[in-house]
Amino acid sequence: MVLGIILYEGVDLAYNVARIGYNGVTGVYNWWYQVQKKQHQETSELITEIKNLNNRIKELENNLPNKTN
């Protein structure tokens, strides 16, 4: 029982240390070479598309005749 817990904790510790090391190395690499994450590129594409759609809506609203009661 105790051996299982010690082995489990050892594997868990090794996994977390390896994961932190990998994330640290990739973070420094991406920072050094100024590599953008894919998620940020997708987000910026969505923002530009939303801006384009807002501009189209404004153009369509300007083209509608004004109703005065």
C-alpha positions, 0 to 999 in steps of 0.5 A: 500500500505504502509502496504504491503511494510512493510510486504514484507520488514519484511518477506524479512529481516526475511528470509535473517537473517535466511538464514545467520544464517543457513549458518553461523551455518552449516559453523562452524559445517562443519569447526569444524568437517572437513566435506567436501562439496560434490561439492569438492569431485566430483571435486577431483574425476573429477581431478583424472579421468582427470589425469588418462586419460592424463596418458593413452594418453601419454602411447598411444602416446609412443606406436605409431611408430615415423614417420620420413620424 
